[in-house]
Amino acid sequence: MQCGVCGGSSFSRRHVLWDGLIDDWQISAAEADYIDRQQGEICDDCGSNLRSIALANALRAFLCTSKTLRDAVISPLAQQISILEINEAGSLTPYLKNFGHYVFGTYPEVDMNALPYETGDFDLVVHSDTLEHVANPIHALAECRRVLKTDGAVCFTVPVIVGRLTRDRKGLPKSYHGNSETTSSDLEVLTEFGADAWTLIMEAGFTDVSIHSVAYPAATAFLARNGWRDTELNPQI
């Protein structure tokens, strides 16, 4: 396994899930293990976890490059790309800031269901493990699409339990991400995503979706395009 952020090949793991969250999700020991890897297995060189590496790979696919994200973001073409990062996209923020036109927005000033940007402002919208905390994820994705240029794309991650379908947590006991002590409403889980997560992206109006995996099923990231784009490797990156 190679890190798509920096190219590193050495990884370490720490446990991040706790029993209460595992019970809330009603997941098996095998499912808890791969979700734990998603969040807690990190590249020894750059500190990115598998979730961030999967997201980096989705970004590299949009850029049509075989270079690491660290190298790709300083290319001439990347300097022409406008990017909106919503909340912190895992460990990728320092790299995303190297794009030529970078905007950062965080909740509550930036609400994904009512983005305060003009239609067609950005080439890329990026967010990571945020959509599960949003009341209407399809509408939030449609808002991401609205602020994209015609050939733009959104790259994002959500925790995915691959052996079941997406479910709304309405009517279930409240569950939170962060740590075992978290009770902040901002981190309440409203949607648990499953194998059909890609269908919500299509419902939001995107034309095509690709899924980028690291140590499947541990980490997945989505690349959803607002329109067609040449997918051959770009020599400018």
N, C-alpha and C positions, 0 to 999 in steps of 0.2 A: 504494500500500500504506500502511495506517495501523497504528500500534502500538496494540494492544488494551490495553496496560498504561497508557500515558500520553496517547495520541492523537497522538503525533509522526508526521511523515511523511518525515523525513530519515534515511537509513541509510548506514552505512559497513561495509566488509567487510575482514576479515583472514583469512588462511589458517591453519587449525588442524590439518588432517589431515597425517599424515606417511606416507612411502612404505611403511614396515613395516606400518602398520595397513591401508592400502589393499590390500597384498598378502595380509594375513591374511584380510580380508573377501572377497577375490577379486572385487572390484567394478570396473566399467568406469570410464573417465574421466568419463562423464556422471553416473554414480552418485556418484563421489567429489566431483564439483562440487556436487551438490545437498545432500549430507551436510555438506560444508564450509560451505555457506551456512547450513544449519540451526544450526550451532554458532558460526560466525564472522561472520555478518551481524547488526549490532546497530543499535538505535534510537539516534540521536545525542542524543536528549533524555534518555532514562532509562537507557540502557545495556543494555536487554533484548535478547537474541538472538532469532532467529526461533523457536527451540524454546520459550523462555519466553513469547513472544507467543502462540503456538498454545495453550499451556497456559492463559494468561490468558483466551483466547477460550472455551475449554471451561468455565472457571469462570464466565464471564459468561453462558454458555448455561444453566448450572445456576441461576444467580441470576435468570435471565429478565430481563436488563437490557441496554439499549443503551449504558449509560455505560461509560467506561473502568474497568478494574479498580481503578485508583487512587481513583476517585471512588466506585465501588460499595461498597468495603469499609468506608467510613465512614457508610453509610446506616443508618437505624434497624433495618431488617430484618437487615442483616449483623451487628448487635450481638447478635442472638439466635441466631446460628449457631455451632455448635461444630465446630471443625476440627482435624484431626490432620495435621501436615506431617511426612513421613518423610524424613529427610535434608534437604538444602537443595534446594528446588524451583527450580533455576536462580537467577534474580535476583529471584524473587517473594517471598522471605521477609519483607522489610520491609513489604510490603503485606499479606501473610497475617496478620501479627501484629496487624493492626487489627481483625480479626474479634473479636466479643465474647468468645468462648471459644476460646482458641488453645492447642494442645498441640504441642510439638516433640519428636520422637524421632529418635535417630540410632543407626546400627549401631556397635558390637555390642550396646549396651544394649537397643535395640529391633530385634528380628529379625522381618522381614516374614513369616516362616513360623510365628511363634509370638508374635503381638502381645500385649503385656502389658496389655491393656485389656479392660474388660467388654463383653459383647455389647450392641450398641445404644447405644454411648456417643456417637457422632459423627454430625453431619449431612454432613460432608465429610471424605474422606481424600485427600490430595494427595501425589504423589511424581513425580519427574522423572528419567528416565534412570537408574533404580535397578534396575528389574525384570530387566534383562538380566544383572545380577550375582547374581541369586538362584537357588539350586539348583532350586527347583520353582516356576516363575512362576504356574502355575494355582492351586496351594495358597496362595501368597502373596496372590493376588487374592481367593481365597475368605476368607482371614483379613481382608482389607480389608472385604469384604462383611459378615463376622460382626460387626465393631465398628461398623457403620453402623446408623442408625435405619431404620425401615421405608421412608421416602421419601428416604433419603440417597443419596449418590453418591460414586464415586471419580473423580478427574480426574488423568490422568497422561500422561507421554510415555515413549516408548522410541524408540531409533533404528530407523527402518523402511526397509528396502530394498524398494521397492514392486514391483520386477519379478521377485521370486522369493518362495518360501514360507519360513516360519520354519524354522530348523534349530538343533538342539542342537550345541554345539561339542565334545561329548565325542568323544575320539579324534583331534581336530585339534590342531595346535600351540597352545600357550597364547597368548591375545591379551588385551591390556589397554587400558583407556581411560585418559585423563589426559594423558600426553605420551609421547614416544618412549622415555623412561627408566623409565617406571613398570613395576614388577614386583610391586606389592602384591596379595595374594590378594583383598583387598576390591574391587579394580577389575578382576579377571579377568572377561572376557566369557564367560558360560556359555550364553547363548541369543542368536542373531541373528534379529531379528524381520523378517518379510516381510509380504506382502499379506494373509495370513490371520491377522494378529495379533489381530483382533477376535474370532476364534473362540475363542481362549483365554479371553477375558473372559466369553463366554457359558458356556463349560465351567465357569467358576468360580461360576456361578449367577446372574449378573445378568440382569435382564429385558429391558433394551434398551441399545444402544450407539450413540453418535454420534461422528463423526470430524470434527475441526475442523482445517482446513488453512490454512497461510500459505505463499504462493508455492509451491504444490504443484509437485513432490513434496518440496520442501525440508523442510518442517516439518509434522508432524501431532501432534494430541493427542486423547486419548480421554476421553469422558464416559460412564461406565457407571452406570446408575441401579439402585438396589436395589428400586425400586417406581415406580409412575406418579406424575407430578407435572404440575401445570398449567404449560403451556409459554408462556402468553401473557406479554407484558412486564409486569413487576411495578412498579406506580407507587411502591412504597415504596423502590425502589432507585435 
